[in-house]
Amino acid sequence: MENKKFEELITELEVIVKELESGNDDLEKSIEKYTEAMKMVKICNDKLKNATESVNKILKDNDILEPFEINE
């Protein structure tokens, strides 16, 4: 699951949410889907955190990544 792209995970999460909202599954199946969804949420959160850290760095002229700061 960790190898999937962020967008793929979000799409799968949307499907699970719709299935859970429909109320068509029994309790055990709903718990199973909820557990799977929570694992996906954690992976998405980790991917977003990594992306944010990458975006907040800039490649300097000497090819060294340094933190990006906004001076207001």
Contacts in CASP RR format, 6 or more apart in sequence:
PFRMAT RR
TARGET T0000
AUTHOR 0000-0000-0000
METHOD contacts of the structure
MODEL  1
MENKKFEELITELEVIVKELESGNDDLEKSIEKYTEAMKMVKICNDKLKN
ATESVNKILKDNDILEPFEINE
1 9 0 8 1.000
1 39 0 8 1.000
1 40 0 8 1.000
1 43 0 8 1.000
2 43 0 8 1.000
4 12 0 8 1.000
4 43 0 8 1.000
6 44 0 8 1.000
6 47 0 8 1.000
6 48 0 8 1.000
6 51 0 8 1.000
9 40 0 8 1.000
9 43 0 8 1.000
9 44 0 8 1.000
9 47 0 8 1.000
10 44 0 8 1.000
12 40 0 8 1.000
13 37 0 8 1.000
13 40 0 8 1.000
13 41 0 8 1.000
13 44 0 8 1.000
16 33 0 8 1.000
16 34 0 8 1.000
16 36 0 8 1.000
16 37 0 8 1.000
16 40 0 8 1.000
17 37 0 8 1.000
19 25 0 8 1.000
19 33 0 8 1.000
20 30 0 8 1.000
20 33 0 8 1.000
20 34 0 8 1.000
20 37 0 8 1.000
23 30 0 8 1.000
25 33 0 8 1.000
55 68 0 8 1.000
56 67 0 8 1.000
56 68 0 8 1.000
57 65 0 8 1.000
57 66 0 8 1.000
57 67 0 8 1.000
57 68 0 8 1.000
58 65 0 8 1.000
58 66 0 8 1.000
58 67 0 8 1.000
58 68 0 8 1.000
59 65 0 8 1.000
60 66 0 8 1.000
END
